Amino acid sequence: MFTDYFATQNLLSTFLRKKDGSHRIKEAFACYTKAVRRKPDSSLFLRLWASCLTPGNLPKLVLSHDEEICLILSRWLRRPEAFASGYARAAYFLIKLNPLFGCVIKEASKATGDKTPDYLWAAEKLSSIPLLIQIMSLSHAIDPELEEMFTRLRRAMLDTAATIPADRPPELFSVALAMLCFNNDYVFDESESEKTAVEVLSGHLQAQVAAMRPFSWHQLVALAAYRPLHSFVWSKDLVRYSAASGMDDLIRQQVLEPEEELQLTSAISSFGKIDNDVSCHVRNMYEASPYPRWVKPTICLPEASFFATMRQFALEPLLDDRPVNEETRVLVAGCGTGQHAIMVATRYPPAQVTAVDLSLPSLAHALRKTREAGIGNIRYLHGDILDLKSLDEQFDIIECIGVLHHMDDPVRGWHVLKDILKPGGIMKIGLYSEQARKAVVKIHEQNKAFGIAAGPDNIRDIRRQIMRKAASGDMDMQSLLVLRDFFSLRECMDLLFHVREHRFSLLQIEKLLDVLGLTFLGLQLPDEEFRKVFMDEFGKNIADLKNLDLWDKFEQRYPFSFIGMYVFWVKKPDI
C-alpha cells in the first residue's frame, strides 16, 4: 500500500543527531515566504516554501500563531502537486498555535464521563478556522490529542443533534468531522451508549425518509460521523431531498461516490486466477472496504527520462539513459486505491501505465479518482502479481511498494516482476524493515497469543493501549504514532493484523539482489537529513550511498529510520 514517507521526518529530531544549521533553515524559510508574497501562485516558490515544513523544522520556524503562514499552507494544499497527507502534521501544528483552537481544546478536555462539551459553541468557533476545515477534509487527524478532542466533540454532536433548530444549517465543522470519520473508517472510540444512540438515530431517520417526511440534517450529519451513509439502504432516497447548505460534499462522499464505485467494478478487466491462499486472504481484507481512502490526487512533475527520475530522487544517474515516451511501458504492481498509480502516470505522462491489484473495490476507487482527475494513460487490471506473465507484456519501469512483503513468497513474486522487466529496465521496490518494525511484531505476537481478532472494537482497544504506553514514554509505541496507518481503522488493521507479513534487513536485500541478478541503484530516502548524517558518519564519497552494509550500520544506530519501509531502486542488466 502507499506509504506516508513524511511520517519518518517526525523521528529525525528524536533519533538522529542534531545539526547546527537551524539558522539556515530559518533564513531559507524567510526567503521563500517573501518570494511567495511576491508571487502567491508560483508553484515553484510554494513548493520550496512547503519543503521547509518538516516536523523537526516547524518548532524552529513558527513560534506563535501566524495567519499568513496558515493561508500560504492552505494555498499550497490546493495545488495539484501537494501530497496533502504529507502536510497534515504541519497543518495541525499551525492550527494548535491558534488561540481559538486552544480554547476549544481546553474546554473539550474538561468534559469527562457522561459530561459533554458545549457542542454548538465549539463547532461555531472551529468552523471559523479555514485551515482546520480544509485539512479535516483531506487527511486523518494524525495526533492523539486531536483524536481525543474530535472523539469528545463527536459524542457531543450526537447528544445535541436532536435539539438544534431545523432551520439552522449544520456548522462547517460538523460536516468536516463526519467526512473525516468516513475517511478514517470510523477509527475513533465509541461507548456502548453511543452505539445504542446511533441505532436509535438510524431507525428514526429511516422512518422519516421512508415516509418522505422532513428530517433533521443535524441528525444526518451526526449519523454520518458514526456510520457510512451508503451502508443504509434508505440513503439512496436522500437525493430526493434538497440538501441543506454545505451538505452536498457529504452526500457525494458517503452516498453517490460509493454507488459509482460499485458500478465501476464491471468496467475493470481481469487476468489470470487468484487462487493462492494468501492472495485470497489479502484480497478479502481489502475488499471489505477499500483503503487507504484519499481525497485529493497528487499530481507529480513530469520526468523526461530514466536519468531525470534518478536525479529527482537524488540517486546516482544512469550511464545508459532512456527517454520516457509513448513507447514506454510502466507497471504499478499492487496499486491499491490508486494514489500511487496517479503519481506514476503524471510523472511519466507520455507513457502507458498498467496498474494491477487483487481488490476490485480498491480498483474501482482508483478508477473513479483517475477519471475525476482527467488522467487518461492508466489501464487498471484485476489480478494477482503471480499471474502477470499471462499478460505477455514487458515493462520499462516497475514500481511495487509495500506489496511483496504481504505475499506468501515475496521472492517468488519478485522473480515474476524481474522476468517481465525489460533488459536495462528499472524497478522501485518497497519492503518492511525487520529492525524498524519490532514494535509491530510485538503486537502481532500478542494478538496471536491471546487470540485477538481484527474486529473494530479490538483494534480501537489496542490503539488505546498503544497511545497510553506512548504517552508514558514507551519509545517503541511512540514509533507507531508516527505512522499515518495508525490513524485509520482499516489501515491500522493492516498494520497490526495483516494475514501475512515478511520483514527484511538491508543485508538480506543485498543477498536477494544477487540471487535475482539485479543492480542496486540506491535508497529513496524519506528526508535529505538522512543523507547528511550518513555522509558525516559513514560515507567518504558518493559511492558509499550505494553501500548496503554501511546503511545497515546506519539503521542499527538509528533503528526507526525506516519505520515506513525501505524504498529503493534497482536495475536489470541490459543483456
Phi, psi and omega in degrees: 000161182293135186252141177275090183296334181296340182301323184292341178299330181293337181274340187300316183294339181267318190254344177258155180298145176282140179246142179281091181200015183297329180295329181290319179292326177296317179295318180296316181296318178297321179295315181293324179298318177297319180297320180292325177300320182286322180230080187300334184256012180287117179298319181297310182296319179296320180294318178295318179299312182293333181296342179280345191273049174280154180305326179289329182277327190307314181298338178277331188268325185232113184259342181210172182301129181224106184296326180297317180295321177298319180293322179293317179297320178299320179294319179296319180297336178279347180290141182297332182274357181278123175277098192305314183298333179291343181247012180296317180297321178296316181299312182291330175299313180293321181296322180295337179281348179287120182304325180295318178295318178300324179295318180293317178301317181299315181291321180295325182290342179284340182281108180238157180063230181274356181283134180241154180293166174287097192294312184299321177297313182295316182295322178295316180296313183290331178294343181269009178249094187303319182298324178296311180298320181295310185287330175298327181278346185254332189207170179291162172273085190273066182194126182301322180295316178296317180300319179297318180295314180297324179295317179295317182290327176296317178299318179295323178297317179298317182290332188264338192308319185289343185263353183278134180304139184295334183275001177266118181296149176301142178295152176304320181296321181300312180295318179297323180294319178296320179291323176298316181295323176297315183291333178262017176058031174061053183281341184296148177299146172218136182280169177296324179293325176295317179301318179295316180297323179293320178298316179297316182297316180296322177296319180296314181294323178300316180295319180295315182291319180299325180271003181057036177263154176300148177225169180276120176295332177297321178291324178294318178298318179299317178296318181295341177279351180243329183219143178293130184299327182293348178285350178257127182303321184291347183297335179296336181279354181295336181294345178287339184268150173279112187296144175295162181305131177083002185266348185302317181297320181292315179297320179296315182296315192259351180236303188287315183293317176300323178293320178297319180295323177299320179290328185287341181302330181285348182267002184255124180281156179241160174221150176060199179233144174258090184234358173291133185304312181294319178301320179295318179295317180296316178303315181298323178301315186278339182277341178300323177194121184297136179206158359286142175283139176217158189251308188250121178293149176260120182262119183275157174288137184292143176246137186268347184201170174299319180303315181296323178298314179297320181295321181301321182265018176057039177256163180297129183298149176283141179287324181256078185292150177230139177284154172261119182217195184295340180274348183289134178244128183237138179241130169253107185266106185089067188273349179058228185271009165103349180300315180298315182299320180293321178297318179293314183297325180277338174288326180238067188300329179282341187284161173262121185255130173251128181237124184239153177201159178284334190259118176296315178301323177295317179295324178295319176299316180298316181295318179298314181293327179292316177295320179300324181276355178072031182261128188244007184251027177242131172250118179265134179228143180260122179170183184258138176308325182298339182254014184298334180296337180293343177287340181055047179229155175241148185235145178279324181226134175233132174239128181219096188248120175070029185240310184304323184287354174257006179271161178301316179226095183302324182293321177299316178296321180293323176299318179300314180297319179298320183293332180261005174272131181295151172306132183083358180286163181242152184222136177250125185235143174235123181227147179292146177266130176298318183294312187286338187256026180298323179294322178295316180299319179301317180289321176304315182294321178294317179301317181292317182296322183262004178064037182276123180272165186272048177278158182306314182294323178294319178297317179297321180295315179296321178298318178301315180298318180296314180296324178294316180293321179297319180295334181272001174107005180289110186293325178298316179290327176298326180297330180288329182289348177283336185278131177299328181305328185296336189258023172223139185299309182293319179292326177290324174299318177300319182291316191253347185226019185299143185293335178209131178215126173249149178228157187224161166254164179294329178290324175295320178297320179301317179294320179297322179296324176295317180297319183280345182073036180248146181263128179285127180259335178144161177277139171270104191277145180293335185204146180298336180300327177304313183298317181298312181294318180300311182295325178294323188260329189234330190264147175246338178206176186297332181296333181296337180294345178259008182270103184291335176295318178292321178293329175296318177296322177300314181293324177299325181282324180238080194294343181256013184302321184248047182298329175289292172179167169287133172233124186211162180248143177225165181228141175270137180306152182293333181242000000 
